[in-house]
Amino acid sequence: MTKDLKINSKLIIPSSEMKVTFIRSQGPGGQNVNKTSTAVQLKFSLSYLAGLDVQSLNRIRKNAGSRLTTDDEIIIKAQKFRSQEKNLTDAKERLKKIIAEGLKKPKVRKRTKPTAESEERRLKEKKKKSEKKKFRENIKPD
């Protein structure tokens, strides 16, 4: 039922590395929610990605947030839809997004010099605030 998950052209996660469990959904749904297990719990161990560089793994851990366990597993619970298949697809897409975002290297910010006009504006604002605050000073009696 589960297929391999293609993250990018170089990384494909085999279905054998993902543990899928079908559980009962929460919330309203009448009697149907009590007898069908349509929600999906997808577990994926980051040990499979051990070949990645440390920075990428740390970004993936950060993206996983509270879904990351102490055993370095990502647990995703999907219960948005009323069918197992759609929930499974949703869970896989969310896992794919977490990993794909972590694999992207963040852009390095290049420091730039402020323009002369913006510098002038900044100094004008400072002068204005200074003038305003001068009026707040205590007046000393003669």
C-alpha positions as protocol buffer text, in pm:
chain_id: "A"
residue {
  index: 1
  type: MET
  ca { x: 0 y: 0 z: 0 }
}
residue {
  index: 2
  type: THR
  ca { x: 283 y: 240 z: 79 }
}
residue {
  index: 3
  type: LYS
  ca { x: 521 y: 358 z: -189 }
}
residue {
  index: 4
  type: ASP
  ca { x: 871 y: 496 z: -166 }
}
residue {
  index: 5
  type: LEU
  ca { x: 892 y: 867 z: -88 }
}
residue {
  index: 6
  type: LYS
  ca { x: 1097 y: 1074 z: -331 }
}
residue {
  index: 7
  type: ILE
  ca { x: 1240 y: 1380 z: -153 }
}
residue {
  index: 8
  type: ASN
  ca { x: 1459 y: 1504 z: -439 }
}
residue {
  index: 9
  type: SER
  ca { x: 1656 y: 1354 z: -729 }
}
residue {
  index: 10
  type: LYS
  ca { x: 1923 y: 1216 z: -493 }
}
residue {
  index: 11
  type: LEU
  ca { x: 1718 y: 1107 z: -189 }
}
residue {
  index: 12
  type: ILE
  ca { x: 1444 y: 847 z: -191 }
}
residue {
  index: 13
  type: ILE
  ca { x: 1310 y: 702 z: 133 }
}
residue {
  index: 14
  type: PRO
  ca { x: 1195 y: 341 z: 90 }
}
residue {
  index: 15
  type: SER
  ca { x: 858 y: 247 z: 236 }
}
residue {
  index: 16
  type: SER
  ca { x: 1032 y: -8 z: 458 }
}
residue {
  index: 17
  type: GLU
  ca { x: 1194 y: 281 z: 652 }
}
residue {
  index: 18
  type: MET
  ca { x: 854 y: 433 z: 741 }
}
residue {
  index: 19
  type: LYS
  ca { x: 639 y: 267 z: 1004 }
}
residue {
  index: 20
  type: VAL
  ca { x: 272 y: 331 z: 931 }
}
residue {
  index: 21
  type: THR
  ca { x: 2 y: 269 z: 1191 }
}
residue {
  index: 22
  type: PHE
  ca { x: -367 y: 333 z: 1142 }
}
residue {
  index: 23
  type: ILE
  ca { x: -537 y: 473 z: 1450 }
}
residue {
  index: 24
  type: ARG
  ca { x: -875 y: 617 z: 1538 }
}
residue {
  index: 25
  type: SER
  ca { x: -931 y: 982 z: 1460 }
}
residue {
  index: 26
  type: GLN
  ca { x: -1020 y: 1238 z: 1721 }
}
residue {
  index: 27
  type: GLY
  ca { x: -1302 y: 1486 z: 1720 }
}
residue {
  index: 28
  type: PRO
  ca { x: -1654 y: 1482 z: 1581 }
}
residue {
  index: 29
  type: GLY
  ca { x: -1767 y: 1225 z: 1331 }
}
residue {
  index: 30
  type: GLY
  ca { x: -2053 y: 1040 z: 1490 }
}
residue {
  index: 31
  type: GLN
  ca { x: -2052 y: 665 z: 1524 }
}
residue {
  index: 32
  type: ASN
  ca { x: -1824 y: 615 z: 1226 }
}
residue {
  index: 33
  type: VAL
  ca { x: -1526 y: 763 z: 1412 }
}
residue {
  index: 34
  type: ASN
  ca { x: -1564 y: 499 z: 1685 }
}
residue {
  index: 35
  type: LYS
  ca { x: -1542 y: 201 z: 1453 }
}
residue {
  index: 36
  type: THR
  ca { x: -1294 y: 299 z: 1180 }
}
residue {
  index: 37
  type: SER
  ca { x: -923 y: 370 z: 1206 }
}
residue {
  index: 38
  type: THR
  ca { x: -872 y: 635 z: 941 }
}
residue {
  index: 39
  type: ALA
  ca { x: -604 y: 847 z: 1106 }
}
residue {
  index: 40
  type: VAL
  ca { x: -243 y: 768 z: 1019 }
}
residue {
  index: 41
  type: GLN
  ca { x: 61 y: 775 z: 1244 }
}
residue {
  index: 42
  type: LEU
  ca { x: 380 y: 775 z: 1040 }
}
residue {
  index: 43
  type: LYS
  ca { x: 715 y: 716 z: 1214 }
}
residue {
  index: 44
  type: PHE
  ca { x: 1046 y: 780 z: 1045 }
}
residue {
  index: 45
  type: SER
  ca { x: 1385 y: 733 z: 1208 }
}
residue {
  index: 46
  type: LEU
  ca { x: 1649 y: 994 z: 1125 }
}
residue {
  index: 47
  type: SER
  ca { x: 1915 y: 724 z: 1156 }
}
residue {
  index: 48
  type: TYR
  ca { x: 1832 y: 640 z: 793 }
}
residue {
  index: 49
  type: LEU
  ca { x: 1965 y: 985 z: 697 }
}
residue {
  index: 50
  type: ALA
  ca { x: 2292 y: 936 z: 887 }
}
residue {
  index: 51
  type: GLY
  ca { x: 2490 y: 988 z: 564 }
}
residue {
  index: 52
  type: LEU
  ca { x: 2381 y: 1352 z: 545 }
}
residue {
  index: 53
  type: ASP
  ca { x: 2595 y: 1637 z: 674 }
}
residue {
  index: 54
  type: VAL
  ca { x: 2543 y: 1752 z: 1033 }
}
residue {
  index: 55
  type: GLN
  ca { x: 2399 y: 2092 z: 937 }
}
residue {
  index: 56
  type: SER
  ca { x: 2126 y: 1935 z: 722 }
}
residue {
  index: 57
  type: LEU
  ca { x: 2033 y: 1690 z: 996 }
}
residue {
  index: 58
  type: ASN
  ca { x: 2014 y: 1972 z: 1249 }
}
residue {
  index: 59
  type: ARG
  ca { x: 1791 y: 2176 z: 1016 }
}
residue {
  index: 60
  type: ILE
  ca { x: 1564 y: 1871 z: 973 }
}
residue {
  index: 61
  type: ARG
  ca { x: 1549 y: 1826 z: 1352 }
}
residue {
  index: 62
  type: LYS
  ca { x: 1462 y: 2195 z: 1392 }
}
residue {
  index: 63
  type: ASN
  ca { x: 1190 y: 2171 z: 1125 }
}
residue {
  index: 64
  type: ALA
  ca { x: 1042 y: 1863 z: 1292 }
}
residue {
  index: 65
  type: GLY
  ca { x: 1001 y: 2056 z: 1617 }
}
residue {
  index: 66
  type: SER
  ca { x: 774 y: 1880 z: 1864 }
}
residue {
  index: 67
  type: ARG
  ca { x: 724 y: 1588 z: 1623 }
}
residue {
  index: 68
  type: LEU
  ca { x: 1079 y: 1473 z: 1699 }
}
residue {
  index: 69
  type: THR
  ca { x: 1117 y: 1215 z: 1977 }
}
residue {
  index: 70
  type: THR
  ca { x: 1416 y: 1155 z: 2203 }
}
residue {
  index: 71
  type: ASP
  ca { x: 1492 y: 845 z: 1993 }
}
residue {
  index: 72
  type: ASP
  ca { x: 1548 y: 1073 z: 1689 }
}
residue {
  index: 73
  type: GLU
  ca { x: 1222 y: 966 z: 1525 }
}
residue {
  index: 74
  type: ILE
  ca { x: 979 y: 1196 z: 1350 }
}
residue {
  index: 75
  type: ILE
  ca { x: 618 y: 1109 z: 1427 }
}
residue {
  index: 76
  type: ILE
  ca { x: 351 y: 1259 z: 1205 }
}
residue {
  index: 77
  type: LYS
  ca { x: -18 y: 1214 z: 1278 }
}
residue {
  index: 78
  type: ALA
  ca { x: -257 y: 1283 z: 992 }
}
residue {
  index: 79
  type: GLN
  ca { x: -633 y: 1280 z: 1045 }
}
residue {
  index: 80
  type: LYS
  ca { x: -758 y: 1557 z: 821 }
}
residue {
  index: 81
  type: PHE
  ca { x: -944 y: 1329 z: 582 }
}
residue {
  index: 82
  type: ARG
  ca { x: -1198 y: 1048 z: 622 }
}
residue {
  index: 83
  type: SER
  ca { x: -997 y: 789 z: 430 }
}
residue {
  index: 84
  type: GLN
  ca { x: -677 y: 608 z: 522 }
}
residue {
  index: 85
  type: GLU
  ca { x: -529 y: 659 z: 178 }
}
residue {
  index: 86
  type: LYS
  ca { x: -568 y: 1039 z: 181 }
}
residue {
  index: 87
  type: ASN
  ca { x: -436 y: 1064 z: 536 }
}
residue {
  index: 88
  type: LEU
  ca { x: -135 y: 850 z: 444 }
}
residue {
  index: 89
  type: THR
  ca { x: -62 y: 1071 z: 145 }
}
residue {
  index: 90
  type: ASP
  ca { x: -97 y: 1379 z: 368 }
}
residue {
  index: 91
  type: ALA
  ca { x: 143 y: 1237 z: 629 }
}
residue {
  index: 92
  type: LYS
  ca { x: 401 y: 1149 z: 361 }
}
residue {
  index: 93
  type: GLU
  ca { x: 377 y: 1494 z: 207 }
}
residue {
  index: 94
  type: ARG
  ca { x: 433 y: 1656 z: 546 }
}
residue {
  index: 95
  type: LEU
  ca { x: 737 y: 1435 z: 609 }
}
residue {
  index: 96
  type: LYS
  ca { x: 868 y: 1517 z: 263 }
}
residue {
  index: 97
  type: LYS
  ca { x: 828 y: 1890 z: 331 }
}
residue {
  index: 98
  type: ILE
  ca { x: 1014 y: 1868 z: 665 }
}
residue {
  index: 99
  type: ILE
  ca { x: 1307 y: 1682 z: 509 }
}
residue {
  index: 100
  type: ALA
  ca { x: 1319 y: 1886 z: 186 }
}
residue {
  index: 101
  type: GLU
  ca { x: 1323 y: 2215 z: 379 }
}
residue {
  index: 102
  type: GLY
  ca { x: 1605 y: 2083 z: 596 }
}
residue {
  index: 103
  type: LEU
  ca { x: 1814 y: 1987 z: 294 }
}
residue {
  index: 104
  type: LYS
  ca { x: 1804 y: 2340 z: 153 }
}
residue {
  index: 105
  type: LYS
  ca { x: 2103 y: 2545 z: 257 }
}
residue {
  index: 106
  type: PRO
  ca { x: 1997 y: 2884 z: 391 }
}
residue {
  index: 107
  type: LYS
  ca { x: 2106 y: 3185 z: 193 }
}
residue {
  index: 108
  type: VAL
  ca { x: 2406 y: 3359 z: 342 }
}
residue {
  index: 109
  type: ARG
  ca { x: 2328 y: 3723 z: 405 }
}
residue {
  index: 110
  type: LYS
  ca { x: 2570 y: 3958 z: 235 }
}
residue {
  index: 111
  type: ARG
  ca { x: 2632 y: 4270 z: 435 }
}
residue {
  index: 112
  type: THR
  ca { x: 2558 y: 4583 z: 239 }
}
residue {
  index: 113
  type: LYS
  ca { x: 2632 y: 4944 z: 309 }
}
residue {
  index: 114
  type: PRO
  ca { x: 2329 y: 5163 z: 382 }
}
residue {
  index: 115
  type: THR
  ca { x: 2255 y: 5420 z: 116 }
}
residue {
  index: 116
  type: ALA
  ca { x: 2347 y: 5781 z: 183 }
}
residue {
  index: 117
  type: GLU
  ca { x: 1979 y: 5876 z: 177 }
}
residue {
  index: 118
  type: SER
  ca { x: 1880 y: 5615 z: 437 }
}
residue {
  index: 119
  type: GLU
  ca { x: 2170 y: 5722 z: 658 }
}
residue {
  index: 120
  type: GLU
  ca { x: 2053 y: 6083 z: 631 }
}
residue {
  index: 121
  type: ARG
  ca { x: 1696 y: 5982 z: 717 }
}
residue {
  index: 122
  type: ARG
  ca { x: 1819 y: 5790 z: 1021 }
}
residue {
  index: 123
  type: LEU
  ca { x: 2019 y: 6086 z: 1148 }
}
residue {
  index: 124
  type: LYS
  ca { x: 1723 y: 6321 z: 1091 }
}
residue {
  index: 125
  type: GLU
  ca { x: 1498 y: 6092 z: 1298 }
}
residue {
  index: 126
  type: LYS
  ca { x: 1757 y: 6076 z: 1574 }
}
residue {
  index: 127
  type: LYS
  ca { x: 1780 y: 6454 z: 1580 }
}
residue {
  index: 128
  type: LYS
  ca { x: 1400 y: 6482 z: 1593 }
}
residue {
  index: 129
  type: LYS
  ca { x: 1375 y: 6241 z: 1888 }
}
residue {
  index: 130
  type: SER
  ca { x: 1656 y: 6420 z: 2066 }
}
residue {
  index: 131
  type: GLU
  ca { x: 1476 y: 6753 z: 2031 }
}
residue {
  index: 132
  type: LYS
  ca { x: 1154 y: 6601 z: 2160 }
}
residue {
  index: 133
  type: LYS
  ca { x: 1329 y: 6454 z: 2465 }
}
residue {
  index: 134
  type: LYS
  ca { x: 1504 y: 6782 z: 2547 }
}
residue {
  index: 135
  type: PHE
  ca { x: 1166 y: 6923 z: 2652 }
}
residue {
  index: 136
  type: ARG
  ca { x: 1128 y: 6643 z: 2904 }
}
residue {
  index: 137
  type: GLU
  ca { x: 1437 y: 6742 z: 3100 }
}
residue {
  index: 138
  type: ASN
  ca { x: 1395 y: 6880 z: 3449 }
}
residue {
  index: 139
  type: ILE
  ca { x: 1426 y: 7254 z: 3465 }
}
residue {
  index: 140
  type: LYS
  ca { x: 1669 y: 7368 z: 3733 }
}
residue {
  index: 141
  type: PRO
  ca { x: 1563 y: 7666 z: 3944 }
}
residue {
  index: 142
  type: ASP
  ca { x: 1794 y: 7970 z: 3941 }
}
